Protein backbone atom coordinates (compact mmCIF):
# COMPACT_ATOMS: atom_id res chain seq x y z
CA UNK A 1 0.00 0.00 0.00
CA UNK A 2 2.86 2.35 0.77
CA UNK A 3 4.45 1.63 -2.62
CA UNK A 4 1.25 2.57 -4.44
CA UNK A 5 1.03 5.79 -2.42
CA UNK A 6 4.64 6.66 -3.26
CA UNK A 7 4.09 5.88 -6.95
CA UNK A 8 0.98 8.04 -7.14
CA UNK A 9 2.74 10.85 -5.31
CA UNK A 10 5.71 10.75 -7.68
CA UNK A 11 3.47 10.77 -10.73
CA UNK A 12 1.57 13.77 -9.40
CA UNK A 13 4.69 15.85 -8.73
CA UNK A 14 4.86 15.42 -4.96
CA UNK A 15 7.97 13.25 -5.04
CA UNK A 16 10.11 15.67 -3.05
CA UNK A 17 7.75 15.75 -0.07
CA UNK A 18 7.06 12.01 0.00
CA UNK A 19 10.67 10.93 -0.55
CA UNK A 20 11.89 13.35 2.12
CA UNK A 21 9.50 11.73 4.57
CA UNK A 22 10.77 8.28 3.70
CA UNK A 23 14.50 8.97 3.32
CA UNK A 24 15.76 11.23 6.13
CA UNK A 25 18.18 14.07 5.28
CA UNK A 26 17.56 13.83 1.55
CA UNK A 27 18.85 16.81 -0.36
CA UNK A 28 16.39 19.13 -2.05
CA UNK A 29 17.19 19.77 -5.72
CA UNK A 30 15.83 22.46 -7.97
CA UNK A 31 14.66 21.48 -11.44
CA UNK A 32 17.81 22.98 -12.95
CA UNK A 33 20.05 20.93 -10.67
CA UNK A 34 18.00 17.79 -11.26
CA UNK A 35 18.28 18.19 -15.07
CA UNK A 36 22.07 18.37 -14.83
CA UNK A 37 22.98 16.11 -11.91
CA UNK A 38 20.89 13.05 -12.74
CA UNK A 39 22.16 12.54 -16.32
CA UNK A 40 25.70 13.33 -15.19
CA UNK A 41 25.45 10.72 -12.44
CA UNK A 42 24.11 8.12 -14.90
CA UNK A 43 26.95 8.89 -17.33
CA UNK A 44 29.48 8.68 -14.51
CA UNK A 45 28.24 5.31 -13.29
CA UNK A 46 28.06 3.91 -16.84
CA UNK A 47 31.61 5.01 -17.62
CA UNK A 48 32.94 3.64 -14.33
CA UNK A 49 31.25 0.28 -14.87
CA UNK A 50 32.47 0.16 -18.49
CA UNK A 51 36.01 0.88 -17.32
CA UNK A 52 35.84 -1.87 -14.69
CA UNK A 53 34.31 -4.47 -17.02
CA UNK A 54 36.61 -3.75 -19.95
CA UNK A 55 39.63 -3.59 -17.65
CA UNK A 56 38.79 -7.01 -16.23
CA UNK A 57 38.23 -8.41 -19.71
CA UNK A 58 41.57 -7.12 -21.01
CA UNK A 59 43.49 -7.78 -17.80
CA UNK A 60 44.68 -4.19 -17.48
CA UNK A 61 42.89 -1.43 -15.58
CA UNK A 62 44.79 1.52 -17.00
CA UNK A 63 46.57 4.61 -15.74
CA UNK A 64 49.91 2.87 -15.27
CA UNK A 65 52.89 2.86 -17.58
CA UNK A 66 53.60 0.07 -20.02
CA UNK A 67 56.66 -0.99 -21.96
CA UNK A 68 56.28 -0.44 -25.69
CA UNK A 69 56.80 -3.53 -27.82
CA UNK A 70 56.49 -3.99 -31.57
CA UNK A 71 52.87 -5.13 -31.54
CA UNK A 72 51.55 -3.63 -28.30
CA UNK A 73 52.46 -2.98 -24.68
CA UNK A 74 53.75 -5.08 -21.81
CA UNK A 75 52.06 -3.98 -18.60
CA UNK A 76 52.66 -5.19 -15.06
CA UNK A 77 49.37 -5.69 -13.20
CA UNK A 78 49.19 -7.30 -9.75
CA UNK A 79 52.55 -9.01 -10.12
CA UNK A 80 51.84 -10.38 -13.60
CA UNK A 81 53.08 -9.09 -16.92
CA UNK A 82 50.24 -8.77 -19.42
CA UNK A 83 50.67 -8.18 -23.16
CA UNK A 84 47.92 -6.08 -24.75
CA UNK A 85 47.54 -4.34 -28.08
CA UNK A 86 48.06 -0.60 -28.41
CA UNK A 87 44.35 -0.03 -29.13
CA UNK A 88 43.27 -1.83 -25.96
CA UNK A 89 45.95 -0.02 -23.94
CA UNK A 90 44.79 3.42 -25.01
CA UNK A 91 41.08 2.52 -24.80
CA UNK A 92 41.40 1.39 -21.18
CA UNK A 93 43.37 4.53 -20.33
CA UNK A 94 40.78 6.73 -22.06
CA UNK A 95 37.90 5.02 -20.26
CA UNK A 96 39.69 5.56 -16.95
CA UNK A 97 40.36 9.22 -17.63
CA UNK A 98 36.77 9.83 -18.75
CA UNK A 99 35.38 8.06 -15.66
CA UNK A 100 37.61 10.06 -13.32
CA UNK A 101 36.73 13.28 -15.18
CA UNK A 102 33.00 12.49 -14.86
CA UNK A 103 33.32 11.93 -11.11
CA UNK A 104 35.27 15.18 -10.75
CA UNK A 105 32.69 17.08 -12.80
CA UNK A 106 29.85 15.59 -10.74
CA UNK A 107 31.41 16.76 -7.47
CA UNK A 108 32.23 20.20 -8.90
CA UNK A 109 28.68 20.66 -10.22
CA UNK A 110 27.28 19.60 -6.84
CA UNK A 111 29.52 22.15 -5.13
CA UNK A 112 28.38 24.84 -7.57
CA UNK A 113 24.69 24.08 -7.06
CA UNK A 114 25.13 23.96 -3.30
CA UNK A 115 26.74 27.39 -3.45
CA UNK A 116 24.00 28.87 -5.66
CA UNK A 117 21.24 27.35 -3.52
CA UNK A 118 19.90 24.93 -6.11
CA UNK A 119 20.99 22.02 -3.91
CA UNK A 120 20.01 22.25 -0.25
CA UNK A 121 19.77 20.05 2.79
CA UNK A 122 16.66 20.23 4.96
CA UNK A 123 17.04 22.63 7.89
CA UNK A 124 16.09 20.05 10.50
CA UNK A 125 16.23 16.28 10.22
CA UNK A 126 13.03 14.67 9.04
CA UNK A 127 11.73 11.56 10.70
CA UNK A 128 10.36 8.52 8.96
CA UNK A 129 6.62 8.26 9.53
Secondary structure, DSSP 8 states (H G I E B T S, - for coil): -HHHHHHHHHHTT-HHHHHHHHSTT--EE-HHHHHHHHHHHHHHHHHHHHHHHHHHHHT--SSS--EEETTEEEEEETTEEEEE-HHHHHHHHHHHHHHHHHHHHHHHHHHHHHHHTSEE--SS-----
